[in-house]
Structure formats: C-alpha cells, structure tokens
C-alpha cells in the first residue's frame, strides 16, 4: 500500500492515510483477513468483537482476536460487555501493564 504524505482525515488527533476503512465483521475480521485488506488499501482496521469478560478470564480466544502486526496500525479493538465495573477493571490493568509499570521499571 502506498501512503500519501497528507492524511485524508483524522480520528481525533490520529492521521488516517487513505479513504478506505475495513468495517468490523464478527467472525471475519481476524488477523489474516485484516492483513489482506491492508495490503489491498485499507487505511484502518477493526478487530472482531471481544467481550470484556473473556478478556479478563483465562480464555485464549481474546488474545487470538486482538492479535495484530505493526503494519496494521491504526487498529481499533471492539470491546463490549454489560458491566461497567469490568470495563474499569480492564482499563486499570491496561494502564498498569502498558503505561505505569514500564515507566516505573526504567
């Protein structure tokens, strides 16, 4: 995929280079499909739907659905669920492991 020098549009402050975005499709938007769409010109990808309860469980399914390669960026993870408390717990876990802990250990 060839990227233009000027973004076609922005999502908040994130520049998007291209005008095609892969629509989210449960059961189809897995890593191989997203990679193929990116090679064919998709400027942004969405993962399959991932239930917050599954992410917080010991299930391996969420990791499989959330897997992506660097060239797929920007990518959007679609997380859903019914309990706000579980979303807050997930947010706290992501904050600790991906922002706070790396800064404390350096």
Backbone torsions as a table, in degrees:
resi	resn	phi	psi	omega
1	UNK	NA	133.2	176.4
2	UNK	-97.3	130.2	-178.6
3	UNK	-99.8	138.8	176.3
4	UNK	-76.3	160.4	-179.8
5	UNK	-75.3	-29.0	-178.3
6	UNK	-106.4	131.5	178.5
7	UNK	-62.6	142.4	176.2
8	UNK	-71.8	-34.9	176.7
9	UNK	-164.3	175.9	179.6
10	UNK	-124.0	147.4	166.1
11	UNK	-113.1	105.8	-168.4
12	UNK	58.1	-113.6	178.4
13	UNK	-107.9	13.3	-179.1
14	UNK	-93.8	115.5	179.6
15	UNK	-73.3	138.0	177.1
16	UNK	-115.0	120.2	-178.2
17	UNK	-100.9	96.9	-178.1
18	UNK	133.0	165.5	-177.0
19	UNK	-117.2	4.2	177.6
20	UNK	-109.8	132.5	178.3
21	UNK	-126.0	132.0	179.1
22	UNK	-68.3	122.2	178.4
23	UNK	-74.2	144.0	179.1
24	UNK	-71.4	132.8	179.0
25	UNK	-139.9	111.8	-179.2
26	UNK	-64.3	128.2	-178.6
27	UNK	92.1	-8.7	-178.9
28	UNK	-124.9	-31.6	-173.0
29	UNK	-82.5	47.0	178.2
30	UNK	-82.4	175.5	-174.0
31	UNK	-57.7	-47.4	179.8
32	UNK	-60.8	-41.2	180.0
33	UNK	-65.7	-44.5	178.9
34	UNK	-62.1	-40.5	179.6
35	UNK	-63.1	-42.3	177.7
36	UNK	-63.5	-44.4	178.8
37	UNK	-63.4	-37.0	178.7
38	UNK	-64.6	-42.8	178.3
39	UNK	-62.8	-28.6	-178.9
40	UNK	-91.4	4.9	172.2
41	UNK	117.8	2.1	177.6
42	UNK	-65.5	131.5	-177.4
43	UNK	-89.3	-15.0	-177.6
44	UNK	-157.9	148.5	-178.2
45	UNK	-124.2	155.8	172.6
46	UNK	-120.9	140.9	175.1
47	UNK	-79.0	174.1	170.4
48	UNK	-68.9	165.3	176.2
49	UNK	-64.8	139.4	-179.6
50	UNK	-131.3	122.2	-178.5
51	UNK	-77.9	133.9	-176.8
52	UNK	-57.7	-37.1	178.9
53	UNK	-62.3	-36.7	179.0
54	UNK	-68.2	-38.1	179.3
55	UNK	-63.3	-39.5	-177.8
56	UNK	-81.6	-9.0	177.7
57	UNK	-88.2	-175.6	178.5
58	UNK	-92.4	12.5	179.8
59	UNK	-66.3	144.2	177.5
60	UNK	-90.2	-9.7	-177.7
61	UNK	-59.4	-45.3	-178.6
62	UNK	-61.6	-40.3	179.5
63	UNK	-62.1	-37.8	178.0
64	UNK	-65.3	-40.1	179.7
65	UNK	-74.6	-26.7	-177.9
66	UNK	-92.0	-6.5	-178.0
67	UNK	-62.0	137.2	174.8
68	UNK	-154.8	161.1	174.9
69	UNK	-102.3	156.2	-179.8
70	UNK	-53.2	-41.5	-179.5
71	UNK	-62.2	-14.5	179.2
72	UNK	-76.9	-14.1	-178.3
73	UNK	-63.2	142.5	-1.7
74	UNK	-76.7	146.0	180.0
75	UNK	-133.4	147.0	179.9
76	UNK	-117.2	130.7	175.9
77	UNK	-96.3	128.2	179.9
78	UNK	-98.8	102.4	-178.2
79	UNK	-110.6	132.2	-179.2
80	UNK	-135.4	164.6	178.8
81	UNK	171.1	179.7	-176.1
82	UNK	-108.6	-23.7	-173.4
83	UNK	-103.2	113.6	179.9
84	UNK	-57.0	-36.9	-179.4
85	UNK	-58.9	-36.4	178.8
86	UNK	-69.3	-35.8	175.5
87	UNK	-64.1	-42.0	178.9
88	UNK	-64.7	-40.0	177.0
89	UNK	-62.9	-44.7	178.7
90	UNK	-62.2	-42.2	177.7
91	UNK	-61.0	-42.5	177.9
92	UNK	-62.7	-42.9	179.0
93	UNK	-62.8	-47.4	178.3
94	UNK	-61.0	-42.0	179.0
95	UNK	-60.1	-46.4	-178.3
96	UNK	-65.5	-46.5	-173.8
97	UNK	-81.6	-28.8	-174.6
98	UNK	-109.0	-9.2	177.9
99	UNK	-126.9	-57.4	-172.4
100	UNK	-71.9	-52.4	-176.3
101	UNK	-60.4	-44.1	177.9
102	UNK	-60.3	-32.2	179.6
103	UNK	-76.8	-34.4	179.5
104	UNK	-72.0	-30.9	-175.6
105	UNK	-84.6	-9.7	-178.7
106	UNK	-96.1	NA	NA
